[in-house]
């Protein structure tokens, strides 16, 4: 089995568009629509491969494909189409080569290797990359001892997975595997561009646990990811368990694992479930269930082929940047490397690291490994939001806190009342009522006693911003906004 090839002429891959114009023929070449790369700024990205060389044409109109294919075919040289970059690599390469293009030149392509290179729903491409391994259950469990869960949508974040897997395998009832792709850009990218990588990891895990089904769960807003996942599930060869793809409401809390299960079960009011020591009680319809993000399962899929999980992290850079980007970097890299992939729009002031309730810092020397992020009171959910110099940190923190007050499920008092009270304390800053001790005390109560990650993390933006930008809070209490962009307090 080989990756996409052409009998005569080059192979052209087009990354980014959801479909190709009917006029595209590719001359005598093979033309394939592959998934997005994670860097929209370079798309449509046309890649022309001939032998062991690939030429990259960034932001290339699709009506140029025939012209490029003809020129390359006539010359027998990928450089004939005036590309933006050319890379040499081994023939039959199964991962996107690393071109010198904005965003794509950053990091590595292990878990994201299929993104922008392989046809997302084509089992031949995935099999040529070593997929569909049908691993021994004990091999899966051994990998689980080395693999950490990724993202707040995972049942076990930043900790080895073998223990919860054993609990589920030994629990009463038929186990289930839930793929929680809700609300994270890197997870949506994997469903759009590498769904077979994710499903392969889920299938291997289902076999190890004796699971009866795999359920892929995503936000109703991620229409392309949902459609691609469904096509990939339909094309999956000889599945050992049925795969169903369902959607949930496009609200932030719907990604929390127990609330994701509530949504899958069809409950209209999503409330966090209290988690006892075992996982059975939070399971789907009372059954033992594991909930993992696509990032976790893509890492598992790669590990089952290569023997060990890649020591990498997939992170998405958003906010005040010239272009957003999702990149994969070794855990030895820093936030500076990640931010550089997107290019700051203006002068950088701070970054919020860890999703909607990420920690705020101006120190980009912090490593991306979970231990280093945790030591810096930052989050490891895989989202880095850039704040430029004209962004008001006090306003930004207030918006995040107001979101928490409006979107929490209302199940537990520390989160329900704490987020409302915290939003009130931050509004009082505008009236001169800055009380950092009261804010710290309230956040400590929320962090230590909320029943799910929503409440535990909701105070993190305020706590870290007070530490790094306390002078800005004091300035607002004196009636000044150092950024010059925050004129009125947030509405109640």
Beta strands, then each sheet from edge to edge (+ up, - down):
strand 1: 11-15
strand 2: 30-34
strand 3: 45-50
strand 4: 53-57
strand 5: 85-88
strand 6: 176-180
strand 7: 213-219
strand 8: 242-248
strand 9: 289-292
strand 10: 312-319
strand 11: 325-330
strand 12: 348-353
strand 13: 359-361
strand 14: 383-388
sheet 1: 2+ 1+ 3- 4+ 5-
sheet 2: 8+ 7+ 6+ 9+
sheet 3: 11+ 10- 14- 12+ 13-
end
